Amino acid sequence: MTDADRITTTIGRLDAYFTAIGGGALLTVATACIDRLRETADGCTYDPRVE
């Protein structure tokens, strides 16, 4: 599991809590940020020095 997957999973678990306190829109914003991070990371090229 990648870091982005862990963050996405955590956001999913916190969805009910955020909705209960009126922060439902936060989930939408956070998910969009994670999606952009994942797209960026997927488009990177790594050389052999990167572990």
C-alpha positions in Angstrom: 0.0 0.0 0.0 1.4 3.4 -1.0 1.4 6.5 1.2 -1.3 8.0 -1.0 -3.5 4.9 -0.5 -3.0 5.1 3.3 -4.0 8.7 3.3 -7.1 8.0 1.1 -8.1 5.2 3.4 -7.7 7.4 6.5 -9.8 10.1 4.8 -12.5 7.6 4.1 -12.6 6.5 7.8 -12.8 10.1 9.0 -15.7 11.0 6.6 -18.4 10.2 9.1 -16.7 12.3 11.8 -16.2 15.3 9.5 -19.8 15.1 8.3 -21.1 14.9 11.9 -19.3 18.2 12.8 -20.3 20.0 9.6 -17.1 19.5 7.7 -18.4 17.3 4.8 -16.9 19.7 2.3 -13.5 19.0 3.7 -13.6 15.4 2.4 -14.2 16.6 -1.1 -11.3 19.0 -0.9 -8.9 16.5 0.7 -9.8 13.8 -1.8 -9.2 16.1 -4.7 -5.7 17.0 -3.3 -4.9 13.3 -2.8 -5.9 12.6 -6.4 -3.7 15.4 -7.7 -0.8 14.1 -5.6 -1.3 10.6 -6.9 -1.5 11.7 -10.6 1.7 13.7 -10.1 3.6 10.9 -8.4 2.4 8.4 -11.1 3.8 10.7 -13.8 7.3 10.9 -12.3 10.4 9.2 -13.6 12.8 7.8 -11.0 16.4 6.8 -11.6 18.2 3.9 -9.8 19.3 6.2 -7.0 15.8 6.7 -5.7 14.6 4.0 -3.2 
